[in-house]
């Protein structure tokens, strides 16, 4: 009895199907990464808004910059940025994303 293995044509077909499936999933993965980054940035804006509120309660004034919140111990340096590296600023007593 002869042992039968995969032919070259069968291997090419299987690899082609795998590649096509992978190429079909790439846009979904990129979209998911974008959504996750947006949600993370929204969450970080809420953290900064909470720090602004704490500042207002403690100092009875509105902070004019992120550096005031960092120097006051309300935020760390890392919390001044979104996950994608963009900076968060304070404008009229609210956190805004650049």
C-alpha positions in Angstrom: 0.0 0.0 0.0 1.3 3.4 -0.9 1.2 6.3 1.6 -0.7 9.2 0.2 0.4 12.7 1.2 -0.8 16.1 0.2 -0.1 17.2 -3.3 1.5 20.6 -4.2 -1.9 21.7 -5.6 -3.7 20.9 -2.4 -1.2 22.7 -0.3 -1.4 25.8 -2.5 -5.2 25.7 -2.2 -5.1 25.5 1.6 -2.6 28.3 1.9 -4.6 30.5 -0.5 -7.8 30.0 1.5 -5.9 30.9 4.8 -4.5 34.0 3.2 -7.9 35.1 1.8 -9.5 34.7 5.2 -6.7 36.6 6.9 -7.0 39.5 4.4 -10.8 39.6 5.0 -10.2 40.0 8.8 -7.6 42.8 8.6 -10.1 45.7 8.1 -12.2 44.4 11.0 -9.1 44.3 13.3 -8.1 47.8 12.3 -11.6 49.1 12.9 -11.7 47.4 16.3 -8.3 48.9 17.3 -9.6 52.4 16.3 -12.8 51.9 18.4 -10.8 50.8 21.4 -8.5 53.8 21.1 -11.4 56.2 20.9 -13.1 54.6 24.0 -9.8 54.8 25.9 -9.5 58.4 25.1 -13.1 59.1 26.1 -12.4 57.4 29.4 -9.2 59.4 29.9 -11.2 62.6 29.3 -13.6 61.6 32.0 -10.6 61.1 34.4 -9.3 64.6 33.6 -12.8 66.0 34.0 -13.0 64.4 37.5 -9.6 65.9 38.4 -10.9 69.3 37.2 -13.9 68.9 39.5 -11.7 68.0 42.4 -9.5 71.0 41.7 -12.6 73.3 41.7 -13.9 71.8 44.9 -10.6 72.2 46.7 -9.4 75.6 45.3 -12.8 77.3 44.5 -11.4 78.2 41.0 -11.1 76.6 37.6 -7.6 75.2 36.6 -6.2 76.9 33.5 -3.8 74.1 32.5 -3.0 70.5 32.8 0.3 71.4 34.5 -1.7 72.8 37.4 -3.5 69.5 37.9 -0.3 67.6 37.7 1.6 69.9 40.1 -1.4 69.8 42.5 -1.3 66.0 42.6 -4.6 65.5 40.9 -3.1 63.8 37.8 0.1 62.1 36.8 2.1 63.1 33.7 0.8 60.0 31.9 -2.8 61.0 32.4 -2.3 64.2 30.2 -2.3 62.0 27.0 -4.8 59.7 25.3 -3.8 56.2 24.4 -2.9 57.2 20.9 -0.4 59.8 22.2 -2.5 62.9 21.6 -2.5 65.6 24.3 -5.4 66.5 26.5 -5.8 70.2 27.5 -8.1 72.2 29.8 -10.3 74.7 28.1 -12.9 76.7 30.1 -12.9 74.2 32.9 -13.3 71.1 30.8 -11.0 68.5 29.3 -10.6 68.7 25.5 -8.8 66.4 23.2 -6.5 67.9 20.5 
